[in-house]
Amino acid sequence: MKMQARAALVRVTELLGEAAVRRDSATLAMYGADMTENAPGQPDAVLLVSNLEQLTAVVGLAGAAGIALTPRVAGTNLGGLTIPSRGGWVLDLTAMNRIVKLDLDDMVAVIEPGVTFQQLKDELDRHPRKLTIGFPLSPPDTSVMANCLLDGLGNLSLRHGVMGEWINGLEVVRADGSLLRTGSWALGVPPFARAPLPDLTGLFVSMQGSTGLVSKLAVQLWPSPNLRERSFAFFADLAGAMRAIRELPGLDVLDDCGALTWPTGKMLLGVAHPRERDPAEPEVFLYLDVGAHDRELLRAKQATLRRYFAGLRADGVKVEDPIDIPTLVRLDPRLGKFAEFPTRLDFLLDHPDGGLTWVGTYGPMSQFRDGAARGTALMVEHGFAPTIVARPMKGGHFGVLRFIEVFERKSDAARAQVLALNQKLADMALELGFVMYKTPGWAVARYQRKLDPGFKRLLGEVTGLLDPGGMMNPGRWGLG
Ligand SMILES: Cc1cc2nc3c(=O)[nH]c(=O)nc-3n(C[C@H](O)[C@H](O)[C@H](O)COP(=O)(O)OP(=O)(O)OC[C@H]3O[C@@H](n4cnc5c(N)ncnc54)[C@H](O)[C@@H]3O)c2cc1C
């Protein structure tokens, strides 16, 4: 017989202590929502979980009482993925923040869910051997593990692809409270790679917590170049910039590269609602990161870049040579923001309207120009600034194209307007071959109609096997 939810709450309070079980309305409301257009949910309790023992016990109790579980760290995924769709308990894993092992020789960090990008960077910076993790544009207090599990991207993604590929192995708490380890870890040796064992890690990647709760992640680190320089290139039009981000990976001189359209620049300079572009302003700016072991190599890479830009101009593209950060900062000190590393997009995060969302997609570079043009046209049609951020990934095999909107978070009408636009953007993008990452529930529902039947059946069987009670973050890819 199932344990009553009330009895489970009493037991969990004994286990975690009163202070770690939150049921006041302000906390429930905060954890029941995020900054996107996704409808809020209503958790029954928020549990602050501090260690693996507590985590396995909580999963066991929830399983016995049929209580839904939503794992969360900072809740900034921008897909509504930590909004509990069926009530239950939100597990705040922020306090599970140990860097369990830093293996500088084999370039692997073993970390818990609450370890943040800033925390891992600070720890890595303390060591003489300069290693780094790829940094997203997300706030520094977000979870490294969450971004890896979500197949997110960072500044090393041009070279190394999505962050899901950087995972060497996982320790997972299954829905029945048992533990498993994946990758080479499964044989009791250090987690040096996922190969050559059967790759069970994938069962937990891009699943948004619907197949198990990850308690440890072994993630790859890379050598940090001795020298790194960022410069900016300003393009008069979108088509020229989209051509450049498609071609630049082929030069093999960049560590990272990204295109931002004019409203991003205006917001950075304090314009909350950019409406019109001044015709003299560039439509797109591209940041270009070059890293090298020594100055000679750095200069050689920069010379290659200048030759490429000269070639673009000879071809009629309206673009000047890249400008370095010191020159840019002399033009306007506020632009120094883009020199910071990792870069923080706080002008989006702290926007006065409070709402932030995007249709973030991965797709073929060959379709970037059309995708960007059609998407920005849709945004303008719906009364939004044509804000996009695009980057090539994995040596140019594919890229990320994001359509970003800020909106009045407290207004139901604004949320409905954003949702309608996002659905159109997602449909347009899919037509061109772009798939949403960190896929929100509304997009999963749309994709369901298009999914290959064999894929859909196997996905149902896998999630049914791993989560027979449908209690793990229901409403996601688990489809419960
Ligand atoms: C301004 C801004 C810029 C951003 N830029 C980027 C960017 O450049 N690249 C990028 O990839 N992302 C970006 N993001 C998105 C987001 O910040 C990242 O995905 C971030 O790493 C998520 O961390 P989090 O702590 O907020 O995770 P959360 O939102 O708390 O969780 C994310 C998901 O992981 C699940 N989860 C959490 N812990 C576990 C666990 N232990 N086991 C299983 N599942 C778990 C949650 O249920 C949820 O589905 C950006 C966001 C903002 C607001």
The ligand as an SDF file (V2000), in Angstrom:
LIG
                    3D

 53 58  0  0  0  0  0  0  0  0999 V2000
   21.0650   35.3560  -19.5650 C   0  0  0  0  0  0  0  0  0  0  0  0
   21.1890   33.8750  -19.7680 C   0  0  0  0  0  0  0  0  0  0  0  0
   22.1510   33.3930  -20.6390 C   0  0  0  0  0  0  0  0  0  0  0  0
   22.2780   32.0200  -20.8540 C   0  0  0  0  0  0  0  0  0  0  0  0
   23.2480   31.5770  -21.6980 N   0  0  0  0  0  0  0  0  0  0  0  0
   23.3840   30.2550  -21.9210 C   0  0  0  0  0  0  0  0  0  0  0  0
   24.4150   29.7760  -22.8060 C   0  0  0  0  0  0  0  0  0  0  0  0
   25.2070   30.5190  -23.3410 O   0  0  0  0  0  0  0  0  0  0  0  0
   24.4800   28.4450  -23.0200 N   0  0  0  0  0  0  0  0  0  0  0  0
   23.6430   27.5710  -22.4250 C   0  0  0  0  0  0  0  0  0  0  0  0
   23.7590   26.3780  -22.6520 O   0  0  0  0  0  0  0  0  0  0  0  0
   22.6870   27.9900  -21.5590 N   0  0  0  0  0  0  0  0  0  0  0  0
   22.5290   29.2910  -21.2950 C   0  0  0  0  0  0  0  0  0  0  0  0
   21.5500   29.7310  -20.4320 N   0  0  0  0  0  0  0  0  0  0  0  0
   20.6410   28.7480  -19.8030 C   0  0  0  0  0  0  0  0  0  0  0  0
   21.0230   28.3030  -18.3760 C   0  0  0  0  0  0  0  0  0  0  0  0
   21.5600   29.3510  -17.6420 O   0  0  0  0  0  0  0  0  0  0  0  0
   21.9420   27.1100  -18.3330 C   0  0  0  0  0  0  0  0  0  0  0  0
   21.2940   26.0290  -18.9190 O   0  0  0  0  0  0  0  0  0  0  0  0
   22.3470   26.7420  -16.9010 C   0  0  0  0  0  0  0  0  0  0  0  0
   23.5300   26.0100  -16.8970 O   0  0  0  0  0  0  0  0  0  0  0  0
   21.2960   25.9890  -16.1710 C   0  0  0  0  0  0  0  0  0  0  0  0
   21.7070   25.8620  -14.8270 O   0  0  0  0  0  0  0  0  0  0  0  0
   20.6660   25.9760  -13.6610 P   0  0  0  0  0  0  0  0  0  0  0  0
   21.4420   25.8420  -12.4060 O   0  0  0  0  0  0  0  0  0  0  0  0
   19.8530   27.2020  -13.8070 O   0  0  0  0  0  0  0  0  0  0  0  0
   19.7720   24.6750  -13.9550 O   0  0  0  0  0  0  0  0  0  0  0  0
   18.2340   24.4680  -13.6290 P   0  0  0  0  0  0  0  0  0  0  0  0
   17.4310   25.3690  -14.4980 O   0  0  0  0  0  0  0  0  0  0  0  0
   17.9970   24.5180  -12.1780 O   0  0  0  0  0  0  0  0  0  0  0  0
   18.0260   22.9640  -14.1160 O   0  0  0  0  0  0  0  0  0  0  0  0
   18.0980   22.6460  -15.4750 C   0  0  0  0  0  0  0  0  0  0  0  0
   17.5070   21.2550  -15.7700 C   0  0  0  0  0  0  0  0  0  0  0  0
   18.3050   20.2640  -15.1890 O   0  0  0  0  0  0  0  0  0  0  0  0
   17.5050   19.4300  -14.3460 C   0  0  0  0  0  0  0  0  0  0  0  0
   18.3620   19.0340  -13.2510 N   0  0  0  0  0  0  0  0  0  0  0  0
   18.9280   19.8410  -12.3180 C   0  0  0  0  0  0  0  0  0  0  0  0
   19.6950   19.1020  -11.5010 N   0  0  0  0  0  0  0  0  0  0  0  0
   19.6010   17.8270  -11.9210 C   0  0  0  0  0  0  0  0  0  0  0  0
   20.1580   16.5940  -11.4810 C   0  0  0  0  0  0  0  0  0  0  0  0
   20.9770   16.5360  -10.4330 N   0  0  0  0  0  0  0  0  0  0  0  0
   19.8380   15.4570  -12.1400 N   0  0  0  0  0  0  0  0  0  0  0  0
   19.0170   15.4870  -13.1990 C   0  0  0  0  0  0  0  0  0  0  0  0
   18.4660   16.6220  -13.6790 N   0  0  0  0  0  0  0  0  0  0  0  0
   18.7630   17.7720  -13.0370 C   0  0  0  0  0  0  0  0  0  0  0  0
   16.3270   20.3000  -13.9490 C   0  0  0  0  0  0  0  0  0  0  0  0
   15.1910   19.5480  -13.5740 O   0  0  0  0  0  0  0  0  0  0  0  0
   16.1000   21.0310  -15.2580 C   0  0  0  0  0  0  0  0  0  0  0  0
   15.3980   20.1940  -16.1390 O   0  0  0  0  0  0  0  0  0  0  0  0
   21.4010   31.1030  -20.1910 C   0  0  0  0  0  0  0  0  0  0  0  0
   20.4380   31.6050  -19.3050 C   0  0  0  0  0  0  0  0  0  0  0  0
   20.3300   32.9660  -19.0890 C   0  0  0  0  0  0  0  0  0  0  0  0
   19.2960   33.4330  -18.1250 C   0  0  0  0  0  0  0  0  0  0  0  0
  1  2  1  0
  2  3  1  0
  2 52  2  0
  3  4  2  0
  4  5  1  0
  4 50  1  0
  5  6  2  0
  6  7  1  0
  6 13  1  0
  7  8  2  0
  7  9  1  0
  9 10  1  0
 10 11  2  0
 10 12  1  0
 12 13  2  0
 13 14  1  0
 14 15  1  0
 14 50  1  0
 15 16  1  0
 16 17  1  0
 16 18  1  0
 18 19  1  0
 18 20  1  0
 20 21  1  0
 20 22  1  0
 22 23  1  0
 23 24  1  0
 24 25  2  0
 24 26  1  0
 24 27  1  0
 27 28  1  0
 28 29  2  0
 28 30  1  0
 28 31  1  0
 31 32  1  0
 32 33  1  0
 33 34  1  0
 33 48  1  0
 34 35  1  0
 35 36  1  0
 35 46  1  0
 36 37  1  0
 36 45  1  0
 37 38  2  0
 38 39  1  0
 39 40  1  0
 39 45  2  0
 40 41  1  0
 40 42  2  0
 42 43  1  0
 43 44  2  0
 44 45  1  0
 46 47  1  0
 46 48  1  0
 48 49  1  0
 50 51  2  0
 51 52  1  0
 52 53  1  0
M  END
$$$$
